[in-house]
Amino acid sequence: MKILDRYLIKQFLTVLFFSLVALSVIFILVNLIEQIDYFIDRKAKFTDVIEYYLYSLPEVLALVIPVAMLLSTLFSIGILSKNHEITALKSSGNSLYRILAPLYILALVISILVILFKGYVVPYANQKKVAIKKIKFEKIYSPEQAQIIDLFVQGDGGWIFHFKIYDTKLKQGVDALFQRFEYQKLVEWLEAQNVVWKGPGWLLEKGRVRVFEDTSIQAEKYETFSSWVRYDLKAKPELFSREQKTPDQMNLK
C-alpha cells in the first residue's frame, strides 16, 4: 500500500468516524425527546434508559452509515481539492481513478460489513431492546402475561388463525377468524366472537362456519352456532403464546 493510499484511507475513516458519532447522537437525542413522556409515565430508571439506547445504537448506525459515507466522501475529496492536492497528484502521473481507488475498495469492504452487521448484530440488539421495553418499562415479564392485539398465526394442516384480541394468560380470544387452506385454496371459513381453550379442544361461541366444496355443482355449506367444541384445529395455546418476532428482529439467515 502506497503512502497516498494510506493518507486517503486515514482521512476518509477519520471523517467517517466523526460523521457516525454526530449523526448517531442527533438521532438518539431526537428520539429521546420524543419518548421522554413515555419514560416518565412508566418511571423508568436512568440506567435502564441508557441500556435501552445502547441496544438501539446498532440500528441507528445501520440507518446513518450511508449518509456518513456520503459526507466522508464529500469532505475527504473536498479537502484534497481545496488544498490543490488532487492537482499535485495528477501532475505526478497518477490518474484520478488511481487516486480514488482506495476509496472504492474501502466502500466495497464497508458495504459487505454493513450487510453482515445488519443481518446479525442489529436483529440481536433489537431483540434485547424490545425485551428491555417489555420487562423494565411495561412490566411484562413473559408472553403469558400479555394481551396480544391482532394476532396472526399459521398452524398445521393449512390453518391460519387470527384473533382481534388474545389473552395468553386466560387462553382465550375474541373476534376470531380461522381459515383452512388446501393447495392454496380456501376450503373452510370459521368465525367466532369468543374462543376459549377447553383441552384438548377449543370452545367456540357465537359464530358461523362456511365450507367450500371442490365442485361448483354443490353449494357451499353455511351454518351458525352458539357453542361448538372443535378438536381438529391442530393448535394448542402454546402456539399463540409464543413470542412473535418482527422482521427487524430476524437475522439474515
CORHU-V984261 format. One record per residue. N is the residue number from 1. RES is the residue in one small letter. PSI is psi in whole degrees, 0 to 359 (999 if undefined). Layout:
[[N;RES;PSI] [N;RES;PSI]]
This chain:
[[1;m;129] [2;k;163] [3;i;322] [4;l;315] [5;d;315] [6;r;322] [7;y;314] [8;l;316] [9;i;318] [10;k;317] [11;q;319] [12;f;313] [13;l;327] [14;t;312] [15;v;322] [16;l;318] [17;f;310] [18;f;328] [19;s;316] [20;l;317] [21;v;312] [22;a;313] [23;l;322] [24;s;318] [25;v;316] [26;i;315] [27;f;313] [28;i;320] [29;l;317] [30;v;316] [31;n;321] [32;l;320] [33;i;321] [34;e;327] [35;q;2] [36;i;323] [37;d;323] [38;y;315] [39;f;321] [40;i;316] [41;d;328] [42;r;8] [43;k;49] [44;a;141] [45;k;150] [46;f;320] [47;t;325] [48;d;323] [49;v;318] [50;i;316] [51;e;321] [52;y;316] [53;y;337] [54;l;320] [55;y;343] [56;s;341] [57;l;316] [58;p;319] [59;e;322] [60;v;316] [61;l;319] [62;a;330] [63;l;322] [64;v;347] [65;i;326] [66;p;318] [67;v;320] [68;a;321] [69;m;318] [70;l;314] [71;l;320] [72;s;319] [73;t;313] [74;l;315] [75;f;315] [76;s;315] [77;i;325] [78;g;321] [79;i;320] [80;l;318] [81;s;320] [82;k;321] [83;n;9] [84;h;27] [85;e;327] [86;i;319] [87;t;318] [88;a;320] [89;l;320] [90;k;325] [91;s;341] [92;s;2] [93;g;2] [94;n;133] [95;s;163] [96;l;326] [97;y;322] [98;r;324] [99;i;319] [100;l;359] [101;a;317] [102;p;326] [103;l;323] [104;y;313] [105;i;317] [106;l;320] [107;a;321] [108;l;316] [109;v;316] [110;i;323] [111;s;316] [112;i;318] [113;l;323] [114;v;322] [115;i;314] [116;l;322] [117;f;313] [118;k;336] [119;g;338] [120;y;315] [121;v;313] [122;v;313] [123;p;321] [124;y;316] [125;a;323] [126;n;322] [127;q;316] [128;k;320] [129;k;316] [130;v;322] [131;a;318] [132;i;317] [133;k;318] [134;k;315] [135;i;312] [136;k;334] [137;f;313] [138;e;357] [139;k;35] [140;i;106] [141;y;344] [142;s;160] [143;p;334] [144;e;349] [145;q;6] [146;a;153] [147;q;129] [148;i;130] [149;i;136] [150;d;64] [151;l;125] [152;f;129] [153;v;137] [154;q;123] [155;g;192] [156;d;165] [157;g;18] [158;g;11] [159;w;140] [160;i;126] [161;f;139] [162;h;130] [163;f;134] [164;k;315] [165;i;131] [166;y;127] [167;d;110] [168;t;337] [169;k;317] [170;l;350] [171;k;49] [172;q;156] [173;g;164] [174;v;154] [175;d;64] [176;a;146] [177;l;116] [178;f;132] [179;q;137] [180;r;130] [181;f;144] [182;e;118] [183;y;47] [184;q;19] [185;k;131] [186;l;124] [187;v;340] [188;e;138] [189;w;120] [190;l;124] [191;e;149] [192;a;143] [193;q;324] [194;n;139] [195;v;126] [196;v;139] [197;w;120] [198;k;79] [199;g;135] [200;p;27] [201;g;182] [202;w;133] [203;l;118] [204;l;133] [205;e;140] [206;k;71] [207;g;192] [208;r;155] [209;v;141] [210;r;129] [211;v;123] [212;f;125] [213;e;158] [214;d;331] [215;t;151] [216;s;351] [217;i;317] [218;q;132] [219;a;160] [220;e;152] [221;k;132] [222;y;132] [223;e;156] [224;t;162] [225;f;154] [226;s;328] [227;s;135] [228;w;127] [229;v;122] [230;r;126] [231;y;357] [232;d;15] [233;l;347] [234;k;46] [235;a;136] [236;k;163] [237;p;331] [238;e;332] [239;l;324] [240;f;338] [241;s;352] [242;r;133] [243;e;127] [244;q;137] [245;k;137] [246;t;162] [247;p;325] [248;d;356] [249;q;2] [250;m;137] [251;n;179] [252;l;323] [253;k;999]]
